[in-house]
Amino acid sequence: MSDADLATARVRQLLELTRRLTDRLATETRAFEEGRPQDVAASLTETQEMANLYRRDSGHVKANPALLAGALATERMALIEATRAFEAVLARHAGAVDAARKISEGLVRAIAHEVAAARTPASAYAADGRAAQGDGRAVAFNRKA
């Protein structure tokens, strides 16, 4: 196999991965935007594996641009266009994930506030002078979702 053939094969492999990852992120973005984040959970591991593979392969090519230099110009242009589409979908996906995170954090805060408001106020002594008895419930609130 010639250097040009190897370069073209690398471009095609990266092109296919980029397109598959773009499609996957577009599907996940629609799920977030339509209020169905649970649909994303089932395929999260596969998406992460694809993203890691993409990061590794694209980083390898970025560090060694000569790997693709001998590929057909049409193949390289297709990869450039696919990469642009991927970056656009990635930006939209990031916005959808951030919105879902903010909604989730807001719900957790609201629930924590309601639980805290429903509790007996903390006081050292009851009206009759005996130690006040709390309700015994504990709530932990972490600002990270």
C-alpha positions in Angstrom: 0.0 0.0 0.0 1.4 3.4 -1.0 1.7 6.4 1.2 -1.1 8.1 -0.7 -3.3 5.0 -0.2 -2.5 5.0 3.6 -3.2 8.7 3.9 -6.5 8.3 2.0 -7.5 5.4 4.2 -6.7 7.5 7.3 -8.8 10.4 6.0 -11.7 8.1 5.3 -11.5 6.5 8.7 -11.5 9.9 10.4 -14.2 11.1 8.1 -16.5 8.2 9.0 -15.8 8.6 12.8 -16.5 12.4 12.5 -19.8 11.8 10.7 -20.9 9.1 13.1 -20.1 11.3 16.1 -21.8 14.3 14.6 -25.0 12.3 14.0 -24.8 10.9 17.6 -24.4 14.4 19.1 -27.2 15.8 16.9 -29.6 13.1 18.1 -28.6 13.7 21.7 -29.1 17.5 21.3 -32.6 16.9 19.9 -33.3 14.7 23.0 -32.1 17.4 25.4 -34.0 20.2 23.5 -37.2 18.1 23.5 -36.9 17.4 27.3 -36.0 13.8 26.9 -32.5 13.6 28.6 -33.3 10.0 29.7 -33.0 9.0 26.0 -29.3 10.0 26.1 -28.4 8.0 29.2 -28.7 4.6 27.4 -26.0 5.5 24.8 -23.8 7.7 26.9 -21.0 5.2 27.3 -20.8 4.6 23.5 -20.8 8.4 22.9 -18.0 8.8 25.3 -16.0 6.1 23.7 -16.5 7.6 20.2 -15.5 11.1 21.6 -12.4 9.7 23.1 -11.5 7.9 19.9 -12.1 11.1 17.9 -10.0 13.1 20.4 -7.2 10.7 20.1 -7.2 10.3 16.3 -7.7 14.0 15.6 -4.9 14.9 18.1 -2.6 12.4 16.4 -3.3 14.0 13.0 -2.9 17.5 14.4 0.5 16.5 15.8 1.5 14.8 12.5 -0.3 16.6 9.6 1.9 14.7 7.1 -0.2 11.6 7.9 -3.0 13.1 5.7 -0.9 15.1 3.2 -0.8 12.4 0.6 -4.6 11.8 0.6 -6.8 12.8 -2.3 -7.8 16.4 -2.2 -11.5 15.6 -2.4 -11.2 13.3 0.6 -9.4 16.0 2.6 -12.0 18.6 1.7 -14.8 16.2 2.8 -13.0 15.8 6.1 -12.7 19.5 6.5 -16.4 20.0 5.8 -17.4 17.2 8.2 -15.2 18.7 10.9 -17.0 22.1 10.4 -20.4 20.4 10.7 -19.1 18.5 13.8 -18.0 21.7 15.5 -21.3 23.4 14.9 -23.2 20.4 16.3 -20.8 20.2 19.2 -21.5 23.9 20.1 -25.2 23.3 20.0 -24.9 20.1 22.0 -22.8 21.9 24.7 -25.6 24.6 25.0 -28.3 21.9 25.4 -26.3 20.0 28.0 -25.7 23.3 29.9 -29.4 24.1 29.8 -30.3 20.6 31.1 -27.7 21.0 33.9 -29.1 24.3 35.0 -32.7 23.0 35.0 -31.5 20.0 37.1 -29.7 22.2 39.5 -32.7 24.4 39.8 -34.9 21.5 40.6 -32.5 20.2 43.3 -32.4 23.7 44.9 -36.2 24.0 44.9 -36.6 20.6 46.5 -33.9 21.3 49.1 -35.6 24.7 49.9 -39.0 23.0 50.3 -37.7 20.3 52.6 -35.9 22.9 54.7 -39.0 25.1 54.9 -41.1 22.2 56.0 -38.8 21.4 58.9 -39.4 22.4 62.5 -37.3 25.5 63.1 -34.2 24.8 65.1 -34.4 26.0 68.6 -32.5 25.0 71.7 -35.5 24.8 74.0 -39.3 24.3 73.6 -41.8 26.6 75.2 -42.0 24.4 78.3 -38.3 24.6 78.9 -37.4 21.1 77.7 -35.0 20.5 74.9 -36.7 20.8 71.5 -37.0 17.6 69.5 -36.1 18.0 65.8 -37.7 15.9 63.1 -34.6 13.9 62.6 -34.4 14.3 58.8 -31.2 15.4 57.2 -30.8 17.0 53.8 -27.5 17.3 52.0 -27.3 19.8 49.2 -24.4 19.9 46.7 -24.2 22.7 44.1 -22.9 20.3 41.5 -25.3 18.4 39.3 
